[in-house]
């Protein structure tokens, strides 16, 4: 934990650099908060202070429902988020589930982007064949470019 006699900070202000470095904890924290704007960091002097912070945060909130938390991670919850409530026979459902999982693993794709893609494209192949301008219009300039590049990158022969 922290020495009560020292200042409560991660680094001294003269140790902070003006550039982002891979070996700097401050750089990593800055990148995290930039990429995940809703992320909140808790910082405390020790475990007792941390406990006080968590107790204060939990006031006026119900206890966590473990079953509900587990359900959120299930495929049925993901189906609800993506709006795929159609009843499909078993084999076709497995194919659609695999395609959906593949879609969500593409660079820059999240639930919101996946919904947009699923409203426009009937297959991953159709997404892969889309021109750059259409991808950028659908997903935004950065994500559209990522997807365009991903589907057109060359593989090195081994």
C-alpha positions as CSV (number, residue, x, y, z in Angstrom):
1,X,0.0,0.0,0.0
2,X,1.0,3.6,0.2
3,X,3.3,5.2,2.7
4,X,1.3,7.8,4.7
5,X,4.4,10.1,4.8
6,X,4.6,10.4,1.0
7,X,2.4,12.2,-1.4
8,X,-0.5,10.2,-2.7
9,X,0.2,10.0,-6.4
10,X,1.2,7.4,-9.0
11,X,4.2,9.3,-10.2
12,X,5.8,12.6,-9.4
13,X,4.8,15.3,-11.9
14,X,8.3,15.7,-13.2
15,X,8.4,11.9,-14.1
16,X,5.4,12.3,-16.4
17,X,6.3,12.5,-20.1
18,X,4.4,14.2,-22.9
19,X,4.2,11.0,-25.0
20,X,2.5,7.7,-24.6
21,X,4.8,4.8,-23.9
22,X,4.1,1.1,-23.7
23,X,6.0,0.6,-20.5
24,X,4.2,3.5,-18.6
25,X,1.3,2.7,-16.3
26,X,0.1,6.3,-16.7
27,X,0.0,5.9,-20.5
28,X,-1.9,2.7,-20.2
29,X,-4.4,4.2,-17.9
30,X,-4.8,7.2,-20.2
31,X,-5.4,4.9,-23.2
32,X,-8.0,2.9,-21.3
33,X,-9.9,6.0,-20.3
34,X,-9.7,7.4,-23.9
35,X,-11.0,4.2,-25.5
36,X,-13.6,3.5,-22.8
37,X,-15.0,6.9,-21.8
38,X,-17.5,5.4,-19.4
39,X,-14.7,3.6,-17.5
40,X,-14.2,4.9,-14.0
41,X,-11.1,4.3,-11.9
42,X,-11.1,4.0,-8.1
43,X,-7.9,5.1,-6.4
44,X,-7.3,4.8,-2.7
45,X,-4.5,4.8,-0.1
46,X,-5.2,1.3,1.2
47,X,-7.6,-1.6,1.6
48,X,-9.6,0.2,4.4
49,X,-10.1,3.2,2.2
50,X,-11.1,1.0,-0.7
51,X,-13.7,-0.8,1.5
52,X,-15.2,2.6,2.5
53,X,-15.4,3.7,-1.2
54,X,-17.2,0.4,-2.2
55,X,-19.6,0.7,0.8
56,X,-20.5,4.2,-0.2
57,X,-21.0,3.2,-3.9
58,X,-23.3,0.3,-2.9
59,X,-25.5,2.5,-0.7
60,X,-29.1,2.7,-2.1
61,X,-28.4,-0.2,-4.5
62,X,-29.7,-3.7,-4.5
63,X,-27.4,-6.7,-3.9
64,X,-26.1,-8.2,-7.2
65,X,-28.3,-10.9,-8.7
66,X,-25.8,-13.6,-9.7
67,X,-28.2,-15.5,-11.9
68,X,-29.1,-12.3,-13.8
69,X,-25.4,-11.5,-14.3
70,X,-24.8,-15.0,-15.7
71,X,-27.7,-14.6,-18.0
72,X,-26.3,-11.4,-19.4
73,X,-23.4,-13.4,-20.7
74,X,-25.5,-16.1,-22.3
75,X,-26.4,-16.3,-26.0
76,X,-30.1,-15.6,-25.4
77,X,-29.1,-12.2,-23.9
78,X,-26.9,-11.5,-26.9
79,X,-29.8,-12.5,-29.2
80,X,-32.0,-10.0,-27.4
81,X,-29.4,-7.2,-27.7
82,X,-28.9,-7.9,-31.4
83,X,-32.7,-8.1,-32.0
84,X,-32.6,-11.6,-33.4
85,X,-35.8,-13.0,-31.9
86,X,-36.8,-15.0,-34.9
87,X,-37.6,-18.7,-34.3
88,X,-35.2,-20.7,-36.6
89,X,-34.8,-24.4,-36.8
90,X,-31.8,-25.9,-35.0
91,X,-29.2,-26.3,-37.7
92,X,-29.8,-22.9,-39.3
93,X,-29.7,-21.3,-35.8
94,X,-26.2,-22.8,-35.2
95,X,-25.0,-21.3,-38.5
96,X,-26.5,-17.9,-37.7
97,X,-25.0,-18.0,-34.2
98,X,-21.5,-18.8,-35.6
99,X,-21.8,-16.0,-38.1
100,X,-23.0,-13.6,-35.4
101,X,-20.1,-14.6,-33.1
102,X,-17.6,-14.2,-36.0
103,X,-19.1,-10.8,-36.8
104,X,-18.6,-9.6,-33.2
105,X,-14.9,-10.7,-33.4
106,X,-14.1,-8.5,-36.4
107,X,-11.9,-5.5,-35.6
108,X,-13.9,-2.5,-34.4
109,X,-17.2,-4.3,-34.3
110,X,-19.4,-4.0,-31.2
111,X,-23.1,-4.7,-30.6
112,X,-24.2,-1.4,-32.1
113,X,-22.1,-1.9,-35.3
114,X,-23.3,-5.5,-35.5
115,X,-26.9,-4.4,-35.5
116,X,-26.2,-1.9,-38.3
117,X,-24.4,-4.6,-40.3
118,X,-27.1,-7.2,-39.8
119,X,-29.8,-4.8,-41.0
120,X,-27.9,-4.2,-44.3
121,X,-26.0,-7.5,-45.0
122,X,-27.3,-11.0,-45.2
123,X,-23.9,-12.7,-44.8
124,X,-20.3,-12.1,-43.8
125,X,-19.4,-12.6,-47.5
126,X,-21.7,-9.7,-48.4
127,X,-20.0,-7.5,-45.8
128,X,-16.6,-8.5,-47.1
129,X,-17.5,-7.5,-50.7
130,X,-18.8,-4.0,-49.7
131,X,-16.8,-1.1,-51.1
132,X,-14.9,1.2,-48.8
133,X,-17.2,4.1,-49.1
134,X,-20.2,2.0,-48.2
135,X,-18.5,0.6,-45.2
136,X,-17.4,4.0,-44.0
137,X,-21.0,5.3,-44.4
138,X,-22.4,2.4,-42.5
139,X,-19.8,2.1,-39.7
140,X,-18.0,5.5,-39.6
141,X,-14.7,6.3,-41.1
142,X,-12.4,4.5,-38.7
143,X,-14.3,1.3,-38.2
144,X,-15.3,1.2,-41.9
145,X,-11.6,1.5,-42.9
146,X,-10.6,-1.2,-40.3
147,X,-13.2,-3.7,-41.8
148,X,-12.2,-2.8,-45.4
149,X,-8.5,-3.4,-44.6
150,X,-9.2,-6.6,-42.6
151,X,-11.0,-8.3,-45.5
152,X,-8.4,-7.2,-48.1
153,X,-5.2,-7.9,-46.2
154,X,-2.8,-10.4,-47.8
155,X,-1.7,-13.5,-45.9
156,X,2.0,-14.3,-45.9
157,X,2.8,-17.8,-47.2
158,X,4.5,-20.0,-44.6
